[in-house]
Amino acid sequence: MTSGAAVPTAAEIIASIVKLQPWLRDQQALAEQERRIPQETIDRLDAIGIFNLSKPKRYGGADFSTREMLDIYRALGSGCGATAWVVWATAGGNLWSNAFANAVTEPVYESPWVGNRTFAVGGTSRHMSGLATKVDGGWIVKGVWPFATGSVHASHGYLAVFYDDNDDSKVGMVLIPKDQLVARNDWDASGLAATGSQTMATDGELFVPDERFGFPAELAKRTAELTAQGLGPRRGGLPRSIVSSTGVALGMADQAMEVFLASIGRRSVP
């Protein structure tokens, strides 16, 4: 299933990001104004392999350690914090959506695409998840998913749905092509405005076939099996993702320190 193309090492990706940092800094104001990562930035990031960070190994994705991921996010954060946040968040989408059957994931990861493949939302709260009702051959899904980081440039959404009105433990995950969802373009935050973390929603009710619906325990089991076979993500899951995300903040701090030090000797003490 792999593409056979050579996957850049973490060191090579970091070196490419460092070369791209001046561009990322120049694009910060535009990204803030557009409230999303500009498409040209996505194109440049895609060209250096940034969206393969947690693409399933069986489809030619990278297999970086937690420290390597942190260092990549740190280099990105030093160029543009919002861009680093989007890359980190969408790497998580790939990490978790890989566990569906091959017939479901192959069109997601093998089709030509520039940018991140998936975005992920929900599961911890009904305010950030949809609802699902079982029907023959699948599920009827409806819902609203706010804070959908990466949804601007993704091809699919990995979204949580509750399938019991009273039991909050009854949660499932669905993998839905983005063109079946509605983007509300409502991201008006003052911080990290360029992440484009808009609300995604269904347009009324949406039929999702059984093969695109997964129960978390079953998806976790399949992920573990794929990992044991060398075809899935490294062990660690959510804790690994959260630990590596600190690279985003560290990179932003690096940039702030660089700007501050560059001003020394050029301005008086207020």
LUMDO-190458 format. One record per residue (C-alpha): residue number from 1; residue in one letter; chain; x negated, z, y. Coordinates in Angstrom, 2 decimals, decimal comma. Example, Ala and Ser with C-alpha at 12.3 -4.5 7.8 and 13.67 -1.06 7.14 Angstrom:
REM residues 2
R / 1 / A / A / -12,30 / 7,80 / -4,50
R / 2 / S / A / -13,67 / 7,14 / -1,06
This chain:
REM residues 270
R / 1 / M / A / 0,00 / 0,00 / 0,00
R / 2 / T / A / -2,94 / 0,51 / 2,35
R / 3 / S / A / -3,82 / -2,20 / 4,80
R / 4 / G / A / -7,48 / -2,31 / 3,76
R / 5 / A / A / -8,63 / -2,21 / 7,38
R / 6 / A / A / -11,42 / 0,22 / 8,23
R / 7 / V / A / -10,15 / 3,40 / 9,86
R / 8 / P / A / -12,30 / 4,58 / 12,80
R / 9 / T / A / -13,97 / 7,95 / 12,38
R / 10 / A / A / -12,99 / 10,86 / 14,61
R / 11 / A / A / -16,31 / 10,55 / 16,45
R / 12 / E / A / -15,66 / 6,86 / 17,12
R / 13 / I / A / -12,16 / 7,57 / 18,40
R / 14 / I / A / -13,44 / 10,34 / 20,68
R / 15 / A / A / -16,13 / 8,02 / 22,05
R / 16 / S / A / -13,47 / 5,40 / 22,78
R / 17 / I / A / -11,28 / 8,01 / 24,50
R / 18 / V / A / -14,18 / 9,15 / 26,69
R / 19 / K / A / -14,63 / 5,55 / 27,85
R / 20 / L / A / -10,89 / 5,42 / 28,53
R / 21 / Q / A / -10,72 / 8,68 / 30,48
R / 22 / P / A / -11,23 / 7,12 / 33,94
R / 23 / W / A / -8,35 / 4,73 / 33,20
R / 24 / L / A / -6,13 / 7,57 / 32,02
R / 25 / R / A / -6,85 / 9,56 / 35,18
R / 26 / D / A / -6,11 / 6,56 / 37,36
R / 27 / Q / A / -2,76 / 6,13 / 35,59
R / 28 / Q / A / -1,64 / 9,74 / 36,00
R / 29 / A / A / 0,29 / 9,17 / 39,24
R / 30 / L / A / 2,02 / 6,08 / 37,86
R / 31 / A / A / 2,94 / 7,91 / 34,66
R / 32 / E / A / 4,41 / 10,78 / 36,69
R / 33 / Q / A / 6,46 / 8,34 / 38,76
R / 34 / E / A / 7,72 / 6,42 / 35,71
R / 35 / R / A / 8,26 / 9,71 / 33,81
R / 36 / R / A / 6,74 / 8,16 / 30,71
R / 37 / I / A / 3,40 / 6,87 / 29,45
R / 38 / P / A / 2,93 / 3,32 / 30,80
R / 39 / Q / A / 3,05 / 0,59 / 28,17
R / 40 / E / A / -0,47 / -0,61 / 29,03
R / 41 / T / A / -1,79 / 2,85 / 28,24
R / 42 / I / A / 0,03 / 2,75 / 24,91
R / 43 / D / A / -1,51 / -0,65 / 24,21
R / 44 / R / A / -5,02 / 0,62 / 24,92
R / 45 / L / A / -4,55 / 3,75 / 22,84
R / 46 / D / A / -3,16 / 1,73 / 19,95
R / 47 / A / A / -6,19 / -0,58 / 20,08
R / 48 / I / A / -8,56 / 2,32 / 19,44
R / 49 / G / A / -6,48 / 3,63 / 16,53
R / 50 / I / A / -5,05 / 6,71 / 18,20
R / 51 / F / A / -1,65 / 6,38 / 16,53
R / 52 / N / A / -3,14 / 6,50 / 13,03
R / 53 / L / A / -4,06 / 10,18 / 13,33
R / 54 / S / A / -1,42 / 11,39 / 10,89
R / 55 / K / A / -0,09 / 8,09 / 9,59
R / 56 / P / A / 0,29 / 8,53 / 5,80
R / 57 / K / A / -2,97 / 7,84 / 3,98
R / 58 / R / A / -1,20 / 5,52 / 1,57
R / 59 / Y / A / -0,49 / 3,24 / 4,52
R / 60 / G / A / -4,03 / 3,28 / 5,86
R / 61 / G / A / -3,84 / 6,36 / 8,05
R / 62 / A / A / -6,72 / 8,65 / 8,94
R / 63 / D / A / -7,52 / 11,95 / 7,24
R / 64 / F / A / -9,07 / 14,08 / 9,94
R / 65 / S / A / -9,72 / 17,81 / 9,79
R / 66 / T / A / -7,91 / 20,24 / 12,08
R / 67 / R / A / -11,04 / 20,56 / 14,23
R / 68 / E / A / -11,37 / 16,78 / 14,51
R / 69 / M / A / -7,73 / 16,51 / 15,58
R / 70 / L / A / -8,23 / 19,27 / 18,15
R / 71 / D / A / -11,29 / 17,50 / 19,57
R / 72 / I / A / -9,37 / 14,21 / 19,83
R / 73 / Y / A / -6,51 / 15,89 / 21,69
R / 74 / R / A / -9,03 / 17,65 / 23,94
R / 75 / A / A / -10,67 / 14,36 / 24,88
R / 76 / L / A / -7,26 / 12,87 / 25,62
R / 77 / G / A / -6,16 / 15,92 / 27,61
R / 78 / S / A / -9,23 / 15,55 / 29,80
R / 79 / G / A / -7,95 / 12,09 / 30,70
R / 80 / C / A / -4,22 / 12,79 / 30,94
R / 81 / G / A / -2,45 / 15,90 / 29,71
R / 82 / A / A / 0,91 / 14,16 / 29,29
R / 83 / T / A / -0,65 / 11,39 / 27,22
R / 84 / A / A / -2,39 / 13,94 / 24,99
R / 85 / W / A / 0,90 / 15,81 / 24,53
R / 86 / V / A / 2,73 / 12,65 / 23,46
R / 87 / V / A / 0,01 / 11,72 / 20,96
R / 88 / W / A / 0,01 / 15,24 / 19,49
R / 89 / A / A / 3,81 / 15,45 / 19,26
R / 90 / T / A / 4,21 / 12,05 / 17,63
R / 91 / A / A / 1,43 / 12,77 / 15,16
R / 92 / G / A / 3,70 / 15,59 / 14,00
R / 93 / G / A / 6,54 / 13,12 / 13,55
R / 94 / N / A / 4,39 / 11,05 / 11,22
R / 95 / L / A / 3,23 / 14,17 / 9,43
R / 96 / W / A / 6,74 / 15,21 / 8,44
R / 97 / S / A / 8,53 / 11,91 / 7,97
R / 98 / N / A / 6,05 / 10,68 / 5,35
R / 99 / A / A / 7,87 / 12,42 / 2,49
R / 100 / F / A / 10,83 / 10,08 / 2,14
R / 101 / A / A / 10,85 / 7,60 / -0,73
R / 102 / N / A / 8,43 / 4,68 / -0,42
R / 103 / A / A / 11,30 / 2,22 / 0,01
R / 104 / V / A / 12,25 / 4,12 / 3,18
R / 105 / T / A / 8,80 / 4,73 / 4,64
R / 106 / E / A / 7,26 / 1,34 / 3,91
R / 107 / P / A / 9,27 / -0,50 / 6,61
R / 108 / V / A / 8,35 / 2,26 / 9,08
R / 109 / Y / A / 4,61 / 2,27 / 8,54
R / 110 / E / A / 3,82 / -1,25 / 7,32
R / 111 / S / A / 5,75 / -3,23 / 9,92
R / 112 / P / A / 3,79 / -4,45 / 12,97
R / 113 / W / A / 4,16 / -1,95 / 15,78
R / 114 / V / A / 2,28 / -0,88 / 18,89
R / 115 / G / A / 2,55 / 2,83 / 19,60
R / 116 / N / A / 3,76 / 5,81 / 17,63
R / 117 / R / A / 6,03 / 5,22 / 14,65
R / 118 / T / A / 8,23 / 8,32 / 14,77
R / 119 / F / A / 9,38 / 11,13 / 17,01
R / 120 / A / A / 10,72 / 14,42 / 15,66
R / 121 / V / A / 13,30 / 16,85 / 17,05
R / 122 / G / A / 15,31 / 19,85 / 15,93
R / 123 / G / A / 15,80 / 22,20 / 13,03
R / 124 / T / A / 15,42 / 25,57 / 14,73
R / 125 / S / A / 18,57 / 25,49 / 16,85
R / 126 / R / A / 21,96 / 23,80 / 16,84
R / 127 / H / A / 21,35 / 22,99 / 20,51
R / 128 / M / A / 18,53 / 20,67 / 19,43
R / 129 / S / A / 20,06 / 19,25 / 16,25
R / 130 / G / A / 22,91 / 17,04 / 15,15
R / 131 / L / A / 25,74 / 17,46 / 12,67
R / 132 / A / A / 26,16 / 15,72 / 9,31
R / 133 / T / A / 29,12 / 15,31 / 6,96
R / 134 / K / A / 28,72 / 14,07 / 3,39
R / 135 / V / A / 30,53 / 10,85 / 2,45
R / 136 / D / A / 30,17 / 8,38 / -0,40
R / 137 / G / A / 26,68 / 6,91 / -0,38
R / 138 / G / A / 25,40 / 8,87 / 2,57
R / 139 / W / A / 26,20 / 11,01 / 5,58
R / 140 / I / A / 28,12 / 10,64 / 8,82
R / 141 / V / A / 25,81 / 11,89 / 11,55
R / 142 / K / A / 26,48 / 12,60 / 15,19
R / 143 / G / A / 24,49 / 14,55 / 17,70
R / 144 / V / A / 22,29 / 14,97 / 20,71
R / 145 / W / A / 18,56 / 15,66 / 20,46
R / 146 / P / A / 16,90 / 16,77 / 23,73
R / 147 / F / A / 13,16 / 16,97 / 24,45
R / 148 / A / A / 12,48 / 13,92 / 22,28
R / 149 / T / A / 8,79 / 13,49 / 23,11
R / 150 / G / A / 7,54 / 10,09 / 22,02
R / 151 / S / A / 10,97 / 8,54 / 21,75
R / 152 / V / A / 10,17 / 5,99 / 24,46
R / 153 / H / A / 7,65 / 4,13 / 22,32
R / 154 / A / A / 8,73 / 5,06 / 18,76
R / 155 / S / A / 10,41 / 2,91 / 16,14
R / 156 / H / A / 12,17 / 5,76 / 14,28
R / 157 / G / A / 13,44 / 9,28 / 14,85
R / 158 / Y / A / 12,97 / 12,13 / 12,36
R / 159 / L / A / 15,89 / 14,34 / 13,33
R / 160 / A / A / 17,43 / 17,59 / 12,16
R / 161 / V / A / 21,12 / 17,88 / 11,32
R / 162 / F / A / 23,22 / 20,86 / 10,26
R / 163 / Y / A / 25,64 / 20,06 / 7,43
R / 164 / D / A / 27,58 / 23,34 / 7,45
R / 165 / D / A / 29,55 / 24,59 / 10,45
R / 166 / N / A / 28,82 / 28,24 / 9,73
R / 167 / D / A / 25,54 / 28,48 / 7,80
R / 168 / D / A / 22,41 / 27,89 / 9,91
R / 169 / S / A / 20,29 / 27,59 / 6,77
R / 170 / K / A / 22,03 / 24,35 / 5,84
R / 171 / V / A / 19,70 / 21,90 / 7,58
R / 172 / G / A / 18,78 / 18,39 / 6,60
R / 173 / M / A / 16,46 / 15,78 / 8,05
R / 174 / V / A / 17,33 / 12,14 / 8,68
R / 175 / L / A / 15,04 / 9,20 / 9,41
R / 176 / I / A / 16,91 / 6,85 / 11,76
R / 177 / P / A / 15,73 / 3,58 / 13,36
R / 178 / K / A / 15,58 / 4,16 / 17,08
R / 179 / D / A / 17,62 / 1,05 / 17,83
R / 180 / Q / A / 20,59 / 2,87 / 16,25
R / 181 / L / A / 20,32 / 5,66 / 18,83
R / 182 / V / A / 21,02 / 5,90 / 22,55
R / 183 / A / A / 18,30 / 6,93 / 25,01
R / 184 / R / A / 19,76 / 8,93 / 27,90
R / 185 / N / A / 16,72 / 8,53 / 30,17
R / 186 / D / A / 17,29 / 12,02 / 31,56
R / 187 / W / A / 13,75 / 13,42 / 31,59
R / 188 / D / A / 13,53 / 14,94 / 35,07
R / 189 / A / A / 11,16 / 17,82 / 34,41
R / 190 / S / A / 8,60 / 18,88 / 37,00
R / 191 / G / A / 5,87 / 19,72 / 34,47
R / 192 / L / A / 4,46 / 17,14 / 32,06
R / 193 / A / A / 6,91 / 14,73 / 33,66
R / 194 / A / A / 5,06 / 11,74 / 32,22
R / 195 / T / A / 5,81 / 12,64 / 28,60
R / 196 / G / A / 9,15 / 10,84 / 28,73
R / 197 / S / A / 10,75 / 13,57 / 26,61
R / 198 / Q / A / 14,25 / 12,23 / 27,12
R / 199 / T / A / 17,41 / 13,07 / 25,20
R / 200 / M / A / 18,31 / 10,84 / 22,24
R / 201 / A / A / 21,84 / 10,72 / 20,88
R / 202 / T / A / 24,17 / 8,88 / 18,57
R / 203 / D / A / 26,82 / 6,61 / 20,04
R / 204 / G / A / 29,71 / 8,37 / 18,37
R / 205 / E / A / 29,38 / 8,64 / 14,58
R / 206 / L / A / 26,56 / 6,99 / 12,66
R / 207 / F / A / 26,38 / 6,33 / 8,92
R / 208 / V / A / 23,03 / 7,32 / 7,39
R / 209 / P / A / 22,48 / 6,32 / 3,73
R / 210 / D / A / 21,43 / 8,97 / 1,21
R / 211 / E / A / 17,88 / 7,64 / 0,97
R / 212 / R / A / 17,34 / 8,42 / 4,66
R / 213 / F / A / 18,57 / 12,02 / 4,31
R / 214 / G / A / 16,26 / 14,73 / 3,02
R / 215 / F / A / 16,50 / 18,45 / 2,39
R / 216 / P / A / 13,47 / 20,33 / 3,81
R / 217 / A / A / 12,53 / 21,95 / 0,49
R / 218 / E / A / 12,59 / 18,60 / -1,30
R / 219 / L / A / 10,60 / 16,89 / 1,46
R / 220 / A / A / 8,03 / 19,71 / 1,41
R / 221 / K / A / 7,69 / 19,38 / -2,37
R / 222 / R / A / 7,13 / 15,65 / -2,17
R / 223 / T / A / 4,60 / 16,12 / 0,64
R / 224 / A / A / 2,68 / 18,56 / -1,55
R / 225 / E / A / 2,74 / 16,09 / -4,45
R / 226 / L / A / 1,47 / 13,27 / -2,23
R / 227 / T / A / -1,25 / 15,51 / -0,84
R / 228 / A / A / -2,37 / 16,47 / -4,35
R / 229 / Q / A / -2,63 / 12,77 / -5,19
R / 230 / G / A / -4,69 / 12,07 / -2,07
R / 231 / L / A / -1,84 / 10,06 / -0,55
R / 232 / G / A / -0,36 / 12,57 / 1,85
R / 233 / P / A / -1,40 / 14,67 / 4,83
R / 234 / R / A / -3,86 / 17,53 / 4,57
R / 235 / R / A / -2,49 / 20,96 / 3,76
R / 236 / G / A / -1,46 / 23,13 / 6,68
R / 237 / G / A / 1,73 / 21,55 / 7,98
R / 238 / L / A / 3,17 / 23,14 / 11,11
R / 239 / P / A / 0,46 / 25,83 / 11,56
R / 240 / R / A / -2,23 / 23,13 / 11,44
R / 241 / S / A / -0,30 / 21,06 / 13,95
R / 242 / I / A / 0,11 / 24,00 / 16,34
R / 243 / V / A / -3,56 / 25,02 / 16,10
R / 244 / S / A / -4,74 / 21,49 / 16,86
R / 245 / S / A / -2,33 / 21,26 / 19,82
R / 246 / T / A / -4,48 / 23,74 / 21,74
R / 247 / G / A / -6,85 / 20,83 / 22,31
R / 248 / V / A / -4,33 / 19,41 / 24,80
R / 249 / A / A / -4,55 / 22,50 / 27,03
R / 250 / L / A / -8,33 / 22,72 / 26,65
R / 251 / G / A / -8,69 / 19,10 / 27,75
R / 252 / M / A / -6,54 / 19,68 / 30,81
R / 253 / A / A / -8,70 / 22,70 / 31,64
R / 254 / D / A / -11,82 / 20,56 / 31,21
R / 255 / Q / A / -10,49 / 18,07 / 33,74
R / 256 / A / A / -9,49 / 20,81 / 36,19
R / 257 / M / A / -12,96 / 22,37 / 35,95
R / 258 / E / A / -14,60 / 19,00 / 36,47
R / 259 / V / A / -12,54 / 18,36 / 39,61
R / 260 / F / A / -13,36 / 21,84 / 40,93
R / 261 / L / A / -17,10 / 21,58 / 40,30
R / 262 / A / A / -17,20 / 18,14 / 41,91
R / 263 / S / A / -15,85 / 19,68 / 45,14
R / 264 / I / A / -18,64 / 22,25 / 45,44
R / 265 / G / A / -20,83 / 21,51 / 48,44
R / 266 / R / A / -18,34 / 19,01 / 49,77
R / 267 / R / A / -15,87 / 21,40 / 51,38
R / 268 / S / A / -16,04 / 24,81 / 53,02
R / 269 / V / A / -14,64 / 27,98 / 51,56
R / 270 / P / A / -11,10 / 28,42 / 53,03
